Amino acid sequence: MAGICGIVLAGGAGTRFGGPKALARTADGTPWLARVVAALEEGGCDRVVVALGARAAAARSLVPDRADIVVASDWQDGMSATLRSALAASAGADAVVVATVDVPELPSTAVRRVLAAAGDPPTALAQAVYRGRPGHPAVIGSAHVDALTASLSGDRGARPYLVANRVREVECGGLWSGEDIDTR
């Protein structure tokens, strides 16, 4: 399936947070998963894959029906396992747009800006930065997926690959702080 596929990484146990962030909600009761899926869709993704892990059965009901779900059975191995599962589930996309569940304030305008700056989807490699600090989302073209997947290990996501391959940094600090939520 060609096009742009959003990925929401939501597999971790959320040890510092006090439970899986896939189960978290905003103050008004909106699931973080729904907020991040909406930002990716409104930002230009043709479809979205949500990668679950810890407490996946409980989190399924919080994933919007329009999103696909993949469960990383090896989620305990860290973020790399969740990302690997999500990349496999997005096979055939021209590019993926990766975000984590703990950025429920991610604006669709940041997604649009990074996608627009990324260039040709199959060769794209771009990441939002917030006042020079790397954040989400990251756009990864299909030409990079095999090498990225091979580089993944432990609790590290795509960042080492992005740095090693001179990711295009797209300043989004005027749109949002870029802060992820690690504690309640």
Backbone bond lengths (Angstrom), bond angles and torsions (degrees), N, CA, C in turn:
res aa  C-N    CA-C-N  psi(-1)  N-CA   C-N-CA  omega(-1)  CA-C   N-CA-C  phi
1 M - - - 1.452 - - 1.527 108.87 -
2 A 1.294 118.10 116.08 1.455 122.53 179.22 1.523 109.90 -77.77
3 G 1.298 116.12 176.45 1.455 121.42 179.75 1.519 110.91 107.55
4 I 1.318 114.71 -169.29 1.457 122.14 -177.90 1.521 108.71 -105.95
5 C 1.319 116.31 125.62 1.465 121.87 -179.04 1.522 109.86 -111.91
6 G 1.316 116.41 122.02 1.455 120.83 173.08 1.514 109.84 -79.17
7 I 1.307 116.22 147.36 1.463 122.48 176.85 1.523 108.16 -128.52
8 V 1.334 115.71 129.15 1.462 121.05 173.01 1.523 107.36 -112.07
9 L 1.321 116.45 116.31 1.462 121.47 178.08 1.526 108.60 -86.78
10 A 1.335 116.03 115.49 1.466 121.29 -174.91 1.521 110.85 -141.43
11 G 1.316 117.15 40.67 1.455 120.42 -172.89 1.508 116.62 -98.73
12 G 1.325 118.10 -15.13 1.456 120.32 -171.51 1.517 115.28 -74.57
13 A 1.324 114.96 163.62 1.466 121.98 179.64 1.525 112.08 -80.58
14 G 1.326 118.40 -14.57 1.461 121.39 178.76 1.516 113.12 62.82
15 T 1.308 116.54 48.00 1.463 121.58 -175.81 1.527 112.13 -56.04
16 R 1.329 117.71 -49.89 1.475 120.76 179.55 1.515 111.55 -68.73
17 F 1.316 116.17 -27.10 1.462 121.58 -177.13 1.529 111.87 -81.04
18 G 1.323 116.85 -23.70 1.458 120.56 -178.74 1.515 113.40 98.23
19 G 1.317 117.09 14.66 1.457 122.72 178.41 1.514 109.61 155.29
20 P 1.329 117.71 169.08 1.465 120.67 -178.52 1.533 112.23 -58.93
21 K 1.313 115.75 129.24 1.461 120.43 178.75 1.521 111.60 -67.57
22 A 1.329 117.23 -18.32 1.467 120.94 176.60 1.526 111.22 -62.66
23 L 1.315 117.61 -19.66 1.465 121.80 179.92 1.526 112.64 -96.43
24 A 1.327 117.65 -3.85 1.464 121.79 -175.14 1.527 112.08 -72.95
25 R 1.326 113.54 153.06 1.466 122.00 177.87 1.527 109.56 -132.20
26 T 1.327 115.05 155.75 1.462 120.34 174.71 1.528 108.22 -74.52
27 A 1.323 116.90 174.42 1.468 121.42 -179.46 1.527 112.02 -58.66
28 D 1.341 117.18 -29.58 1.473 119.73 179.84 1.527 112.99 -88.57
29 G 1.337 117.00 5.21 1.462 121.12 176.18 1.514 115.91 93.72
30 T 1.324 117.85 -0.19 1.465 120.98 179.84 1.526 109.88 -74.85
31 P 1.330 118.12 128.44 1.468 119.43 177.13 1.531 111.32 -61.35
32 W 1.330 115.41 137.39 1.460 119.07 175.50 1.519 110.38 -55.76
33 L 1.327 116.81 -38.39 1.468 120.50 179.33 1.522 110.92 -55.74
34 A 1.329 117.15 -44.79 1.466 121.27 -179.16 1.521 111.02 -64.06
35 R 1.334 117.29 -38.85 1.463 121.02 -179.38 1.529 111.06 -65.06
36 V 1.331 116.69 -45.05 1.467 119.47 -177.22 1.529 110.49 -71.13
37 V 1.335 117.55 -39.68 1.472 120.53 175.96 1.527 109.65 -58.25
38 A 1.334 117.51 -46.28 1.468 121.33 -179.52 1.526 111.45 -61.94
39 A 1.327 117.69 -42.05 1.469 120.49 179.47 1.527 110.96 -61.34
40 L 1.326 116.79 -41.62 1.467 120.23 179.18 1.523 111.15 -66.87
41 E 1.323 116.63 -44.09 1.473 119.78 179.00 1.522 111.06 -63.52
42 E 1.323 116.69 -49.68 1.468 120.69 -178.29 1.522 111.51 -67.31
43 G 1.329 116.46 -22.79 1.458 121.23 179.35 1.516 114.39 -83.08
44 G 1.344 117.90 -7.73 1.458 120.05 174.99 1.512 116.83 125.16
45 C 1.318 118.35 5.58 1.468 119.93 178.30 1.524 110.39 -80.15
46 D 1.319 115.91 136.50 1.460 121.69 -179.70 1.519 111.98 -77.08
47 R 1.315 116.54 -30.04 1.460 122.31 175.66 1.515 107.74 -151.30
48 V 1.339 115.75 164.94 1.464 120.37 -179.15 1.523 109.10 -134.18
49 V 1.327 115.92 136.30 1.460 123.83 173.95 1.527 107.47 -111.11
50 V 1.321 116.32 127.91 1.462 121.79 175.42 1.522 107.51 -104.79
51 A 1.326 116.53 122.77 1.463 121.88 -179.86 1.524 109.24 -100.02
52 L 1.324 115.64 113.01 1.460 122.75 -179.54 1.518 110.38 -102.61
53 G 1.327 115.58 167.30 1.462 121.40 178.00 1.513 109.45 -155.04
54 A 1.334 116.68 -93.37 1.463 121.68 179.66 1.530 109.84 -59.66
55 R 1.322 115.94 131.12 1.468 122.92 178.73 1.535 111.91 53.82
56 A 1.316 115.80 39.06 1.466 121.80 -178.03 1.522 112.25 -56.89
57 A 1.315 118.35 -40.61 1.468 120.73 -178.40 1.522 110.75 -60.34
58 A 1.325 117.61 -40.99 1.466 121.29 179.47 1.527 111.40 -71.89
59 A 1.324 117.29 -33.31 1.466 121.22 -176.92 1.523 112.97 -77.50
60 R 1.321 118.28 -25.43 1.477 121.47 -177.08 1.525 112.66 -50.73
61 S 1.315 116.87 -42.52 1.467 120.25 -176.05 1.525 112.39 -68.97
62 L 1.319 118.19 -14.25 1.463 121.78 179.75 1.525 112.59 -91.94
63 V 1.322 116.67 -8.53 1.466 121.64 179.43 1.524 108.44 -84.59
64 P 1.334 117.88 126.20 1.463 119.57 177.76 1.535 111.32 -55.59
65 D 1.335 116.37 142.82 1.466 121.96 -177.30 1.524 113.29 -55.56
66 R 1.310 117.25 -30.82 1.467 120.70 -175.61 1.534 112.59 -75.24
67 A 1.330 117.77 -12.06 1.470 121.33 179.70 1.524 110.24 -93.51
68 D 1.320 115.62 148.93 1.464 121.58 174.04 1.527 108.69 -86.31
69 I 1.317 116.27 150.50 1.464 121.55 179.30 1.520 109.33 -119.14
70 V 1.325 115.37 135.99 1.460 121.80 169.43 1.527 106.24 -127.91
71 V 1.318 116.08 138.49 1.463 120.46 178.27 1.524 108.52 -107.34
72 A 1.313 115.14 122.50 1.466 121.23 177.17 1.523 107.47 -83.73
73 S 1.319 116.56 100.35 1.464 120.48 -177.19 1.529 111.68 -64.22
74 D 1.321 116.61 -22.47 1.464 121.34 179.81 1.529 112.17 -103.17
75 W 1.338 116.55 28.95 1.463 121.55 -175.55 1.525 112.86 -55.07
76 Q 1.343 118.01 -27.65 1.466 120.64 -179.88 1.527 111.68 -62.81
77 D 1.320 117.33 -18.21 1.463 121.08 178.98 1.525 112.38 -74.93
78 G 1.327 117.71 -6.47 1.457 121.64 175.27 1.514 113.50 111.54
79 M 1.330 114.00 -177.71 1.458 121.05 -176.46 1.522 112.14 -57.02
80 S 1.317 117.24 -31.84 1.464 119.80 -179.38 1.527 111.13 -59.69
81 A 1.330 117.37 -38.47 1.469 121.16 -179.58 1.522 110.78 -66.42
82 T 1.325 116.40 -41.94 1.463 120.59 179.84 1.524 110.30 -66.65
83 L 1.322 117.05 -44.12 1.462 120.62 178.73 1.524 110.86 -64.43
84 R 1.308 117.49 -41.32 1.471 121.05 178.78 1.537 110.17 -58.97
85 S 1.329 117.49 -44.77 1.470 121.50 178.85 1.523 111.13 -62.95
86 A 1.321 116.60 -42.35 1.464 120.72 -179.44 1.524 111.48 -66.42
87 L 1.320 117.18 -41.26 1.466 120.08 178.33 1.522 110.83 -62.98
88 A 1.321 117.33 -40.23 1.471 120.60 177.61 1.524 110.59 -63.32
89 A 1.328 117.30 -39.28 1.466 121.37 -179.18 1.523 112.38 -72.18
90 S 1.323 117.34 -18.08 1.462 120.92 -179.78 1.524 111.97 -101.13
91 A 1.323 116.89 13.04 1.466 121.25 -178.92 1.525 110.77 -52.21
92 G 1.308 115.50 137.93 1.455 121.32 179.82 1.519 113.46 97.76
93 A 1.326 117.73 -14.44 1.467 120.36 177.70 1.529 109.20 -71.58
94 D 1.330 116.27 148.84 1.462 120.48 175.98 1.527 110.94 -69.98
95 A 1.330 115.51 -32.42 1.466 121.98 178.07 1.514 108.30 -158.39
96 V 1.328 115.40 158.19 1.461 121.04 173.72 1.522 108.40 -117.46
97 V 1.325 114.90 151.23 1.460 122.47 175.93 1.519 105.90 -119.32
98 V 1.323 116.55 110.70 1.463 121.71 -171.62 1.527 111.13 -100.88
99 A 1.336 114.43 132.43 1.466 121.99 173.05 1.522 107.84 -141.89
100 T 1.300 116.24 159.55 1.460 120.83 176.66 1.523 109.23 -101.61
101 V 1.322 116.06 158.94 1.461 121.11 -178.42 1.525 111.89 -66.08
102 D 1.331 117.94 -22.06 1.463 119.85 -175.02 1.524 114.08 -86.69
103 V 1.338 116.01 24.88 1.467 121.12 172.64 1.534 109.33 -123.63
104 P 1.349 117.54 58.37 1.463 119.48 -176.18 1.524 114.06 -65.36
105 E 1.318 117.50 -14.22 1.468 120.87 178.07 1.530 112.39 -92.98
106 L 1.327 117.59 3.14 1.465 121.24 178.98 1.524 109.57 -54.31
107 P 1.329 117.97 120.08 1.462 119.29 178.69 1.533 111.62 -84.39
108 S 1.306 115.48 145.76 1.465 119.86 177.71 1.525 110.93 -61.16
109 T 1.336 117.19 -25.87 1.466 120.05 178.67 1.531 111.43 -64.05
110 A 1.329 117.41 -33.29 1.473 119.91 176.63 1.524 110.16 -68.82
111 V 1.325 116.64 -40.53 1.469 120.64 177.47 1.525 109.34 -60.93
112 R 1.330 116.86 -48.02 1.471 121.08 179.58 1.527 111.40 -59.92
113 R 1.332 116.27 -43.21 1.468 119.97 -177.63 1.527 111.02 -63.06
114 V 1.330 117.24 -45.25 1.467 120.03 -178.37 1.528 110.38 -67.88
115 L 1.334 116.90 -41.32 1.472 119.66 177.06 1.526 111.24 -60.72
116 A 1.328 117.08 -43.38 1.465 120.90 -178.59 1.524 111.37 -64.42
117 A 1.322 116.83 -36.73 1.463 120.97 -178.00 1.525 112.74 -82.04
118 A 1.323 116.97 -15.53 1.466 121.33 -173.14 1.519 113.65 -69.50
119 G 1.321 117.36 -25.18 1.455 119.77 -179.11 1.516 112.50 85.98
120 D 1.322 115.99 -154.75 1.460 123.10 -176.71 1.528 110.41 -57.57
121 P 1.352 117.92 118.89 1.473 119.91 -173.60 1.529 116.29 -49.84
122 P 1.338 121.31 -46.91 1.466 118.00 -176.86 1.532 114.70 -62.31
123 T 1.322 117.87 -28.19 1.467 120.13 -178.79 1.528 112.73 -107.15
124 A 1.312 117.32 4.18 1.465 122.31 -175.64 1.524 112.19 -62.06
125 L 1.325 114.88 144.46 1.455 121.96 172.02 1.532 106.08 -155.72
126 A 1.318 115.71 98.31 1.463 120.81 -175.39 1.521 109.60 -143.93
127 Q 1.335 114.94 153.51 1.458 119.99 -179.30 1.517 109.68 -145.18
128 A 1.324 115.41 140.55 1.455 120.17 173.65 1.518 109.66 -67.86
129 V 1.321 115.87 140.31 1.458 121.41 168.85 1.523 106.76 -126.47
130 Y 1.313 114.86 148.70 1.457 121.87 -177.11 1.520 107.65 -121.77
131 R 1.350 114.42 103.54 1.457 121.59 -173.64 1.534 110.03 52.73
132 G 1.330 113.82 44.40 1.456 121.90 176.64 1.517 115.79 85.42
133 R 1.337 118.34 -5.36 1.468 122.41 -178.77 1.525 109.88 -97.87
134 P 1.337 119.21 126.06 1.466 121.67 -178.10 1.527 112.21 -61.04
135 G 1.325 115.13 143.15 1.464 120.66 178.58 1.517 110.90 -154.51
136 H 1.308 114.78 -157.04 1.460 121.39 -178.82 1.514 109.92 -109.71
137 P 1.337 115.81 149.48 1.458 129.23 7.41 1.527 112.60 -91.69
138 A 1.328 113.77 170.02 1.465 122.07 170.63 1.520 107.37 -119.90
139 V 1.320 116.35 138.24 1.465 122.29 177.17 1.526 107.58 -107.19
140 I 1.326 115.13 126.02 1.465 121.14 -176.79 1.523 108.53 -128.06
141 G 1.320 116.52 115.78 1.455 121.65 -179.79 1.516 112.49 -71.77
142 S 1.313 115.49 156.42 1.469 121.18 -177.50 1.525 112.77 -58.68
143 A 1.328 117.55 -28.09 1.464 120.55 179.05 1.530 112.16 -65.42
144 H 1.329 117.43 -17.93 1.467 122.09 -178.93 1.526 113.42 -99.06
145 V 1.323 118.19 -13.30 1.469 120.63 -168.75 1.528 113.23 -62.13
146 D 1.319 118.58 -44.84 1.470 119.69 -178.66 1.529 111.60 -62.47
147 A 1.325 116.73 -45.93 1.468 120.02 -179.72 1.525 110.95 -67.22
148 L 1.328 117.04 -39.71 1.463 120.02 176.74 1.521 110.37 -60.97
149 T 1.325 116.75 -48.70 1.466 121.06 -179.28 1.527 110.77 -57.56
150 A 1.311 116.87 -42.93 1.470 120.84 179.76 1.525 112.12 -65.54
151 S 1.324 117.34 -25.92 1.469 120.93 -177.07 1.526 113.46 -86.18
152 L 1.322 117.83 -12.17 1.464 121.21 -173.88 1.522 112.38 -73.63
153 S 1.333 115.25 137.00 1.465 119.84 174.62 1.524 109.81 -159.13
154 G 1.320 115.35 148.61 1.458 121.75 174.60 1.514 113.99 57.71
155 D 1.310 115.10 -142.70 1.458 120.22 -176.41 1.524 111.98 -96.00
156 R 1.313 115.83 29.90 1.461 120.34 176.34 1.518 108.38 -106.02
157 G 1.301 115.63 138.53 1.450 120.22 176.94 1.520 110.43 -92.60
158 A 1.316 116.06 -139.10 1.462 122.21 -175.26 1.524 113.69 -81.20
159 R 1.320 118.44 -13.30 1.465 121.00 -172.37 1.535 114.55 -50.49
160 P 1.337 120.75 -49.91 1.471 118.41 179.78 1.533 112.65 -57.94
161 Y 1.321 117.00 -39.04 1.466 120.29 178.72 1.531 110.17 -65.96
162 L 1.331 116.02 -43.82 1.461 119.93 -179.34 1.527 110.93 -59.95
163 V 1.316 117.12 -45.72 1.464 121.55 -179.95 1.529 110.65 -63.73
164 A 1.322 116.68 -46.55 1.469 120.96 -177.97 1.523 112.35 -63.30
165 N 1.322 116.55 -25.15 1.464 120.71 -177.37 1.523 112.67 -108.43
166 R 1.311 115.41 22.51 1.473 122.67 174.42 1.528 112.65 50.53
167 V 1.310 114.96 60.35 1.453 121.48 177.97 1.532 110.29 -54.73
168 R 1.309 115.96 143.15 1.467 120.92 173.88 1.524 107.39 -76.56
169 E 1.315 117.01 121.05 1.461 121.21 179.13 1.520 109.19 -90.21
170 V 1.334 115.57 130.53 1.458 122.06 -177.17 1.527 107.78 -117.88
171 E 1.323 116.52 111.45 1.459 120.97 -176.97 1.528 110.60 -68.65
172 C 1.323 115.06 124.44 1.469 122.09 -179.59 1.524 111.58 -127.76
173 G 1.333 117.18 13.22 1.456 121.61 -176.17 1.510 114.77 -59.43
174 G 1.321 118.33 -26.59 1.457 120.67 178.10 1.517 113.25 -76.00
175 L 1.333 116.78 -8.65 1.464 121.26 -177.29 1.522 113.20 -99.30
176 W 1.355 115.77 -27.95 1.462 120.32 -172.04 1.518 108.00 -174.92
177 S 1.326 117.46 162.23 1.468 121.12 -178.30 1.524 113.04 -72.72
178 G 1.336 117.77 -25.92 1.458 121.49 -176.65 1.513 114.06 81.45
179 E 1.309 117.75 5.26 1.469 121.85 -175.99 1.524 112.00 -74.87
180 D 1.331 115.01 132.26 1.457 119.17 169.51 1.530 107.42 -91.69
181 I 1.313 116.28 164.52 1.463 121.00 -176.37 1.523 108.41 -108.58
182 D 1.333 115.72 115.64 1.462 120.61 -177.97 1.521 114.02 -104.67
183 T 1.328 116.88 -22.87 1.465 120.35 -179.11 1.521 109.55 -133.54
184 R 1.321 115.17 159.91 1.478 119.85 178.64 1.503 110.25 -81.28
